[in-house]
């Protein structure tokens, strides 16, 4: 009987090593190497034979010139969900493999199930390794969907799954979740690095050879990253993160990697009793509260992907109760907050060294648009002097280290979104006025070149 060999794999980047190493030489992380068992000589010979035959098949392929390859786009599968289609880049590509990750209870299975129930024209196989068929039936009844071509398989064995796929010939396969699937070729428990990697690789080969798209649902670790080896994210075509706070009703679908589209797109959903509702206009949803007369609140016109929306920035500035002032940011980059506070102190002259500063992006959003800088500074100053910003004002502008307000991209879309929601005044960078026809807008534009000019326009 052939003895199994021991190997070590970095759980962060997938680097392999014949012995345990404290620090990974590829990614630099400490204590990330996990032990896996490699099959013995019999299976190695079979693998070598398969590799040799694959290499022979590879040698029979022809070398093509780039100009001789036909230029055509694959016809995408419409998911009947505008938010999901936008994040995927226009729909699901045939033969692609998509990894959907998120925290427990965030709504991954709900989103996938309600999307599959809306595709009656496709024969779908839903493989569940976590829930029973009765549980899925109760959830489908709650979502109110019905699909005659929707097949459910409760199975954990990869070999049995492929047998059912061969018998049923589905047009789309969903695996919930990849951490619960195991193969007999690897002698370890389900969810281990070796099992996850081998099962994902087998599903990838199936998707590429058959043209059937596969959707994998993955768990999130306590650090907030996708569970399993990093190589799992490398081999899939698209990685989608389902984010949101369970205490909020909003859910955000964000693309982290996409070989067939942009990674800057996001979709917004609202969690309801009968499932997830698409939010086509997030600005109206995020600005439902009336904050007239309250200090520390500023409205910014931000853009994520191709979609503009107005977001509320909240700030609280108070005297430091302890020796070291606290700096906390929710939904905003804390390092950028520290930089903006330094600009506010150095260039504008407001002393915040002995003050606690807290920033929150309302609605549980996490925004990376640099045009948020101006609203963060305005909200901090409004809270510091306890003076509210007049209703009807919004702003967009990036702040530089010298205190200048730098131009932002797609200013026309930002202005149009603010005007549509009834705002009367908007602060924009002065450079963005070049080539802009301000007469076609009914909103008053206030161009500024420095932070001091913006604060003077807001507070007089």
PLY file of the C-alpha trace (Angstrom):
ply
format ascii 1.0
element vertex 460
property float x
property float y
property float z
element edge 459
property int vertex1
property int vertex2
end_header
0.00 0.00 0.00
1.44 3.36 -1.01
2.12 5.79 1.80
0.53 9.21 1.75
2.89 12.15 1.63
2.59 15.31 3.70
2.67 18.74 2.10
2.00 22.25 3.38
-0.10 24.94 1.68
-0.39 28.63 2.59
-4.05 29.36 3.34
-3.58 32.99 2.28
-2.00 32.71 -1.18
-1.87 28.97 -2.01
1.95 28.65 -1.95
3.07 25.03 -1.49
6.05 23.79 0.50
7.41 20.31 1.34
7.94 21.40 4.96
6.31 23.75 7.42
7.50 27.38 7.25
6.67 30.07 9.77
6.55 32.93 7.26
5.21 32.45 3.74
7.88 33.50 1.18
5.19 34.48 -1.36
2.79 36.69 0.60
4.80 37.38 3.77
2.08 36.19 6.19
2.97 34.35 9.38
1.60 30.95 10.53
-0.56 30.41 7.45
0.87 27.03 6.30
-1.57 24.16 6.82
-0.81 20.47 6.56
-2.46 18.45 3.78
-2.10 14.82 2.76
-1.06 14.04 -0.81
-2.17 10.73 -2.35
0.35 7.91 -2.62
2.18 6.44 -5.59
-0.84 4.73 -7.18
-2.81 7.89 -7.54
0.33 9.80 -8.47
0.90 7.44 -11.39
-2.68 7.93 -12.52
-2.25 11.67 -12.25
1.01 11.47 -14.19
-0.71 9.45 -16.93
-3.57 11.96 -17.10
-1.10 14.83 -17.26
0.84 13.12 -20.03
-2.32 12.55 -22.07
-3.37 16.16 -21.48
0.07 17.29 -22.63
-0.27 15.17 -25.78
-3.68 16.73 -26.44
-2.18 20.13 -25.93
0.51 19.45 -28.53
-2.15 18.63 -31.12
-3.59 22.16 -30.87
-2.51 24.74 -33.39
-0.70 27.99 -32.71
-2.87 30.89 -33.83
-2.00 34.45 -34.67
-3.88 37.10 -32.75
-5.34 38.65 -35.92
-6.68 35.25 -37.07
-8.81 34.72 -33.94
-12.45 35.63 -34.44
-13.58 38.65 -32.45
-17.02 37.95 -30.96
-18.57 38.32 -27.53
-20.16 35.36 -25.80
-23.90 35.69 -25.47
-24.60 36.24 -21.79
-27.40 34.67 -19.77
-29.92 37.21 -18.52
-30.45 36.61 -14.79
-33.67 38.72 -14.76
-32.06 40.81 -12.02
-30.74 44.23 -13.06
-28.47 44.57 -10.02
-26.91 41.12 -10.46
-26.54 41.61 -14.21
-24.72 44.91 -13.62
-22.28 43.36 -11.14
-21.59 40.42 -13.44
-20.86 42.80 -16.32
-24.06 42.32 -18.30
-25.13 38.79 -17.37
-23.71 35.34 -16.69
-21.15 34.14 -19.24
-21.62 30.51 -20.42
-18.84 28.25 -19.16
-17.82 30.68 -16.40
-17.46 29.88 -12.71
-18.64 32.48 -10.17
-17.80 32.55 -6.47
-20.35 34.29 -4.21
-19.09 35.01 -0.68
-20.60 36.61 2.38
-21.04 36.37 6.14
-23.42 33.78 7.63
-27.04 34.89 7.50
-26.39 37.82 5.14
-28.65 36.35 2.41
-26.37 34.46 -0.02
-28.66 31.46 -0.37
-31.75 33.70 -0.50
-30.28 35.78 -3.33
-29.22 32.70 -5.29
-32.47 30.83 -4.78
-34.74 33.72 -5.76
-32.60 34.39 -8.84
-32.76 30.75 -9.95
-36.55 30.69 -9.48
-36.80 33.56 -11.99
-35.13 31.54 -14.76
-37.85 29.19 -16.01
-36.19 28.94 -19.43
-33.09 27.25 -17.97
-32.74 23.79 -16.46
-31.00 24.42 -13.15
-29.44 21.96 -10.71
-29.16 23.36 -7.17
-26.73 21.29 -5.10
-27.19 21.86 -1.38
-24.67 20.50 1.09
-26.02 22.43 4.07
-29.83 22.38 3.90
-32.38 19.65 3.34
-34.84 19.63 0.46
-37.66 20.46 2.89
-35.84 23.58 4.09
-35.28 24.73 0.51
-38.95 24.13 -0.29
-40.05 26.29 2.67
-37.70 29.07 1.58
-38.95 28.88 -2.01
-42.54 29.17 -0.75
-41.58 32.23 1.29
-39.96 33.81 -1.77
-43.08 33.10 -3.78
-41.33 31.65 -6.82
-42.01 28.56 -8.91
-39.85 26.96 -11.60
-40.65 23.63 -13.26
-37.03 23.23 -14.44
-35.53 23.81 -10.97
-33.91 20.61 -9.64
-32.66 20.20 -6.07
-29.94 17.76 -5.03
-28.87 17.36 -1.39
-25.43 15.76 -1.70
-21.90 16.22 -0.36
-19.98 13.80 -2.57
-18.41 15.36 -5.67
-18.48 12.06 -7.58
-22.22 11.64 -6.91
-22.83 15.23 -8.00
-21.12 14.62 -11.34
-23.17 11.43 -11.82
-26.39 13.42 -11.37
-25.11 16.18 -13.68
-24.41 13.57 -16.37
-27.90 12.12 -15.96
-29.87 15.38 -15.80
-27.80 17.55 -18.22
-28.53 20.89 -16.52
-27.84 24.26 -18.13
-26.69 25.91 -14.89
-25.25 24.43 -11.68
-25.29 26.01 -8.20
-23.20 24.59 -5.34
-24.15 25.72 -1.82
-21.57 25.69 -0.39
-18.16 24.68 -1.75
-16.86 24.10 1.81
-19.32 21.22 2.33
-18.38 19.27 -0.82
-15.72 16.53 -0.63
-14.09 14.14 -3.08
-12.82 10.61 -2.49
-9.49 11.45 -4.14
-8.43 13.51 -1.12
-8.23 11.90 2.31
-9.25 14.80 4.52
-12.43 16.23 5.95
-14.79 18.52 4.03
-13.81 22.17 4.19
-10.07 21.54 4.39
-7.68 23.30 2.04
-7.03 20.18 -0.03
-10.75 19.34 -0.39
-11.82 22.87 -1.32
-9.03 23.24 -3.86
-9.61 19.85 -5.51
-13.41 20.21 -5.66
-13.20 23.74 -7.08
-10.66 22.61 -9.70
-12.90 19.72 -10.78
-15.92 22.04 -11.10
-13.78 24.49 -13.08
-12.77 21.76 -15.56
-16.42 20.76 -15.91
-17.53 24.36 -16.57
-14.83 25.01 -19.17
-15.27 21.74 -21.07
-19.09 21.63 -21.04
-19.92 25.34 -21.31
-22.30 25.08 -18.34
-21.86 27.99 -15.90
-21.28 27.12 -12.24
-22.08 29.33 -9.24
-20.23 28.51 -6.02
-21.31 29.87 -2.64
-18.47 30.33 -0.15
-18.15 31.12 3.53
-16.35 34.07 5.10
-13.72 33.73 7.83
-13.71 35.84 10.99
-11.14 38.12 9.33
-13.68 38.91 6.59
-11.96 37.00 3.77
-13.27 34.06 1.76
-12.68 30.77 3.54
-10.37 28.23 1.96
-7.09 28.72 0.11
-6.45 31.91 -1.83
-6.06 29.79 -4.94
-9.85 29.35 -4.84
-10.19 33.01 -5.78
-7.49 32.66 -8.43
-9.11 29.85 -10.42
-12.66 31.26 -10.61
-13.66 33.84 -13.21
-15.69 36.13 -10.95
-15.62 36.78 -7.21
-18.68 38.56 -5.78
-18.97 39.73 -2.19
-22.38 40.07 -0.53
-22.00 42.71 2.16
-24.15 44.46 4.70
-24.90 44.78 8.37
-27.55 42.41 9.69
-28.98 45.33 11.70
-29.62 47.26 8.48
-32.06 46.32 5.74
-29.59 47.14 2.94
-27.40 44.56 1.23
-24.64 45.42 -1.22
-23.39 43.11 -3.96
-19.83 44.06 -4.87
-17.57 42.58 -7.54
-14.05 41.86 -6.25
-12.77 40.15 -9.41
-14.34 39.85 -12.85
-12.68 38.54 -16.00
-15.71 39.54 -18.07
-16.49 43.01 -16.72
-15.64 45.86 -14.40
-14.82 45.37 -10.71
-16.14 48.80 -9.74
-19.82 47.91 -10.07
-22.15 47.31 -7.16
-25.76 46.30 -6.70
-28.00 47.37 -3.82
-30.81 45.29 -2.35
-33.28 45.77 0.45
-33.98 42.78 2.69
-37.70 42.15 3.09
-39.81 39.37 4.53
-40.45 37.85 1.10
-36.84 38.11 -0.13
-34.47 40.71 -1.51
-35.85 43.70 -3.38
-33.75 45.51 -5.98
-33.05 49.16 -5.20
-33.03 50.98 -8.53
-32.59 54.46 -6.99
-30.43 54.17 -3.85
-30.31 57.95 -3.30
-33.96 58.13 -2.29
-33.48 55.17 0.05
-30.38 56.62 1.72
-31.78 60.13 2.17
-35.15 59.33 3.74
-34.37 60.98 7.09
-34.98 64.69 7.75
-31.91 66.17 9.45
-32.84 69.83 9.25
-31.24 71.70 12.16
-28.80 68.93 13.12
-25.05 69.53 12.98
-22.39 67.15 11.72
-24.26 66.00 8.61
-23.20 66.65 5.00
-24.51 65.21 1.73
-22.08 64.10 -0.96
-22.69 63.12 -4.57
-20.70 59.91 -4.98
-20.26 57.44 -7.84
-19.67 53.70 -7.55
-19.16 52.01 -10.91
-21.46 53.73 -13.40
-24.14 54.70 -10.90
-24.29 58.06 -9.11
-26.05 58.37 -5.77
-26.18 60.83 -2.91
-24.87 59.59 0.41
-25.07 61.07 3.86
-21.85 61.64 5.83
-22.20 61.88 9.61
-19.50 63.25 11.92
-19.18 63.66 15.68
-16.41 65.76 17.22
-16.06 65.88 21.00
-13.39 66.56 23.60
-11.10 63.59 24.21
-12.05 61.91 27.47
-8.73 60.08 27.63
-5.17 61.10 26.89
-5.10 59.86 23.29
-7.81 61.20 20.94
-9.83 58.56 19.12
-10.23 58.42 15.34
-12.92 56.07 14.10
-14.49 55.69 10.63
-17.35 53.39 9.58
-17.74 52.95 5.83
-14.80 55.29 5.10
-11.02 54.76 4.95
-9.62 55.66 8.36
-6.17 56.53 7.00
-7.75 59.02 4.63
-9.73 60.46 7.55
-6.47 61.09 9.42
-5.06 62.83 6.34
-8.14 65.06 5.98
-8.00 66.00 9.66
-4.34 66.98 9.23
-5.28 69.15 6.21
-8.09 70.77 8.20
-5.70 71.62 11.01
-2.70 72.71 8.95
-4.36 74.54 6.04
-7.58 75.84 7.60
-6.39 76.41 11.15
-8.91 74.36 13.17
-7.28 72.62 16.14
-8.50 69.04 16.43
-5.52 67.47 18.18
-7.36 67.05 21.49
-10.70 66.03 19.95
-12.30 62.64 19.32
-13.52 62.36 15.72
-16.04 59.76 14.56
-17.19 59.37 10.93
-20.10 57.24 9.72
-21.48 56.71 6.22
-25.23 56.36 6.75
-27.05 53.23 5.65
-24.18 50.80 6.23
-22.48 51.70 2.93
-18.76 51.49 2.32
-17.77 54.18 -0.19
-14.34 54.51 -1.81
-15.04 57.53 -4.03
-12.48 60.31 -3.45
-15.20 62.92 -4.04
-16.34 62.18 -0.48
-13.42 64.21 0.93
-15.23 67.54 0.86
-18.31 66.21 2.65
-16.17 64.58 5.35
-14.38 67.86 6.08
-17.67 69.79 6.04
-19.34 67.32 8.42
-16.36 67.40 10.82
-16.33 71.19 10.90
-20.12 71.35 11.28
-19.95 69.09 14.33
-16.93 70.92 15.76
-18.64 74.34 15.73
-22.10 72.79 16.30
-23.55 74.60 13.30
-25.83 72.70 10.87
-25.40 72.85 7.12
-28.42 74.35 5.39
-30.79 71.85 3.80
-30.59 71.67 0.01
-26.77 71.76 -0.10
-24.59 68.92 -1.37
-20.99 68.71 -2.55
-18.40 66.70 -4.44
-14.64 67.22 -4.47
-11.31 65.59 -3.70
-9.09 67.37 -1.17
-5.32 67.52 -1.68
-2.59 67.82 0.92
-2.11 71.53 0.25
-5.79 72.22 0.93
-6.83 72.53 -2.72
-10.07 71.03 -4.02
-9.16 68.75 -6.89
-11.52 67.93 -9.79
-13.59 64.76 -9.85
-14.71 62.65 -12.78
-18.20 62.54 -14.32
-19.32 65.77 -12.70
-22.37 66.06 -14.99
-23.86 62.82 -13.66
-23.30 63.97 -10.09
-25.00 67.31 -10.72
-27.93 65.67 -12.53
-28.49 63.25 -9.64
-28.47 66.08 -7.08
-30.87 68.13 -9.19
-33.21 65.17 -9.63
-33.51 64.77 -5.86
-34.39 68.43 -5.33
-31.12 69.93 -4.09
-30.76 73.67 -4.68
-27.02 74.30 -4.18
-23.95 72.22 -4.92
-20.25 72.84 -4.26
-17.97 71.56 -7.02
-14.25 71.97 -7.85
-13.52 75.06 -9.91
-11.57 73.08 -12.51
-14.71 71.02 -13.33
-16.38 74.16 -14.74
-14.14 74.00 -17.81
-16.30 72.79 -20.69
-19.39 72.50 -18.46
-22.61 74.15 -19.58
-23.99 75.26 -16.21
-27.00 77.01 -17.77
-28.78 73.75 -18.49
-29.00 72.96 -14.77
-31.53 74.47 -12.39
-29.26 73.89 -9.39
-26.90 76.67 -8.20
-23.27 75.64 -8.65
-20.60 77.02 -6.33
-17.10 76.43 -7.75
-14.28 76.44 -5.17
-10.51 76.14 -5.47
-9.56 75.68 -1.81
-11.11 74.14 1.27
-11.45 77.57 2.88
-13.69 78.75 0.03
-15.95 75.72 0.42
-16.30 76.24 4.17
-16.95 79.94 3.65
-19.75 79.12 1.20
-21.31 76.69 3.70
-20.95 78.64 6.95
-20.43 82.22 5.77
0 1
1 2
2 3
3 4
4 5
5 6
6 7
7 8
8 9
9 10
10 11
11 12
12 13
13 14
14 15
15 16
16 17
17 18
18 19
19 20
20 21
21 22
22 23
23 24
24 25
25 26
26 27
27 28
28 29
29 30
30 31
31 32
32 33
33 34
34 35
35 36
36 37
37 38
38 39
39 40
40 41
41 42
42 43
43 44
44 45
45 46
46 47
47 48
48 49
49 50
50 51
51 52
52 53
53 54
54 55
55 56
56 57
57 58
58 59
59 60
60 61
61 62
62 63
63 64
64 65
65 66
66 67
67 68
68 69
69 70
70 71
71 72
72 73
73 74
74 75
75 76
76 77
77 78
78 79
79 80
80 81
81 82
82 83
83 84
84 85
85 86
86 87
87 88
88 89
89 90
90 91
91 92
92 93
93 94
94 95
95 96
96 97
97 98
98 99
99 100
100 101
101 102
102 103
103 104
104 105
105 106
106 107
107 108
108 109
109 110
110 111
111 112
112 113
113 114
114 115
115 116
116 117
117 118
118 119
119 120
120 121
121 122
122 123
123 124
124 125
125 126
126 127
127 128
128 129
129 130
130 131
131 132
132 133
133 134
134 135
135 136
136 137
137 138
138 139
139 140
140 141
141 142
142 143
143 144
144 145
145 146
146 147
147 148
148 149
149 150
150 151
151 152
152 153
153 154
154 155
155 156
156 157
157 158
158 159
159 160
160 161
161 162
162 163
163 164
164 165
165 166
166 167
167 168
168 169
169 170
170 171
171 172
172 173
173 174
174 175
175 176
176 177
177 178
178 179
179 180
180 181
181 182
182 183
183 184
184 185
185 186
186 187
187 188
188 189
189 190
190 191
191 192
192 193
193 194
194 195
195 196
196 197
197 198
198 199
199 200
200 201
201 202
202 203
203 204
204 205
205 206
206 207
207 208
208 209
209 210
210 211
211 212
212 213
213 214
214 215
215 216
216 217
217 218
218 219
219 220
220 221
221 222
222 223
223 224
224 225
225 226
226 227
227 228
228 229
229 230
230 231
231 232
232 233
233 234
234 235
235 236
236 237
237 238
238 239
239 240
240 241
241 242
242 243
243 244
244 245
245 246
246 247
247 248
248 249
249 250
250 251
251 252
252 253
253 254
254 255
255 256
256 257
257 258
258 259
259 260
260 261
261 262
262 263
263 264
264 265
265 266
266 267
267 268
268 269
269 270
270 271
271 272
272 273
273 274
274 275
275 276
276 277
277 278
278 279
279 280
280 281
281 282
282 283
283 284
284 285
285 286
286 287
287 288
288 289
289 290
290 291
291 292
292 293
293 294
294 295
295 296
296 297
297 298
298 299
299 300
300 301
301 302
302 303
303 304
304 305
305 306
306 307
307 308
308 309
309 310
310 311
311 312
312 313
313 314
314 315
315 316
316 317
317 318
318 319
319 320
320 321
321 322
322 323
323 324
324 325
325 326
326 327
327 328
328 329
329 330
330 331
331 332
332 333
333 334
334 335
335 336
336 337
337 338
338 339
339 340
340 341
341 342
342 343
343 344
344 345
345 346
346 347
347 348
348 349
349 350
350 351
351 352
352 353
353 354
354 355
355 356
356 357
357 358
358 359
359 360
360 361
361 362
362 363
363 364
364 365
365 366
366 367
367 368
368 369
369 370
370 371
371 372
372 373
373 374
374 375
375 376
376 377
377 378
378 379
379 380
380 381
381 382
382 383
383 384
384 385
385 386
386 387
387 388
388 389
389 390
390 391
391 392
392 393
393 394
394 395
395 396
396 397
397 398
398 399
399 400
400 401
401 402
402 403
403 404
404 405
405 406
406 407
407 408
408 409
409 410
410 411
411 412
412 413
413 414
414 415
415 416
416 417
417 418
418 419
419 420
420 421
421 422
422 423
423 424
424 425
425 426
426 427
427 428
428 429
429 430
430 431
431 432
432 433
433 434
434 435
435 436
436 437
437 438
438 439
439 440
440 441
441 442
442 443
443 444
444 445
445 446
446 447
447 448
448 449
449 450
450 451
451 452
452 453
453 454
454 455
455 456
456 457
457 458
458 459
